[in-house]
């Protein structure tokens, strides 16, 4: 039988009891954010415990059936074992997501690189890829800001990916993504190489954000949202642009019709960017102990997607590769994510 100590089931049950006692205290609701955070923990722990106990029962039942040595149920038993192995792989992967923000939501931003229309089209292909990945893995996705290209594609997009472990899974996607293909925008149909930068930030909307932004450090501009024309064009100024004066970071949000909502989302993204800068500075300080620090830059792509003269998607950090590039571009990213998480602990 499998020992569940590796999945900390007793510890999870103990934590659940602790949080449930806290939730029974009426004074907890004096702090709404803290109360919501505890309730979220309770829901997540109950789901984890239920999954572990259901899996444990599956293993017990399969073990009992195997002891019967009945050939008539052999095929059913083999099918059940495949399901159990898949669930165990998923649980094992979740144990690799133990860093501070891994369990929470993520902010995903895509920026087209140099290369004009081809790179903007590539950025839009990546946008679709991540939206399809979110859909296939039951994450909620919300576009906070989107800047379209002049001819095709997008210049940039910011997407909130909400769900348990969203940041833990997506952090492997941070960096430069490279596409090689015959350009549909080149009259001579020549091969082009396009680049796009992917940012992954922890979204701490429900947590205590450890970032304070003095009012005098931010310039707030209000402008009319851009649209496709006609009824889609905003008649009032609802879009928000934040300029963080000390760092020069610019954040825009124009997806919501409410100026207040766009403002809230813009500060949400700005705080996440400042938190990432703070974390990167800490990484630099620790680089002498943990190896060389390398920031994602143009030319240091983490993954290449080749559509011509052959088809291959390859991660340059782990050497994991997939021949069916179209499936990858349709959101089948889990094999890349899993290989990266396992690579980082080796």
Buried (B, 14 or more C-beta within 10 A) or exposed (E): EEEBEEBBBEEBBEBBEBBBEBBEEEEBEEEEEEBEBBBBBBEBBBEBBEBBEEBBEBBEEBEEBBEEEEEEEEEEBEEBBEEBEEBBEEBBBBEBBEEEBBBBBBBBBBBBBEBBBBBBBBBBBBBEBBBBBBEEBEBEBEEBBBBBBEEBBBBBBBBBBBBBBBBBBBBBBBBBBBBBBEBEBEEEEEEBBBBBBBBBBBBBBEBEBEBEBEEEEBEEEEEEBBEEEEEEEBEEEBBBBBBBEEEEBBBBBBBBEEBEBBBBBBBBBBBBBBBBEEEEEEEEEEEEEEEEEEEBEEEEBBBBBBBEEEBBBBBBBBEBBBEEBEEBBBBBBBBBBBBBBBBEEE
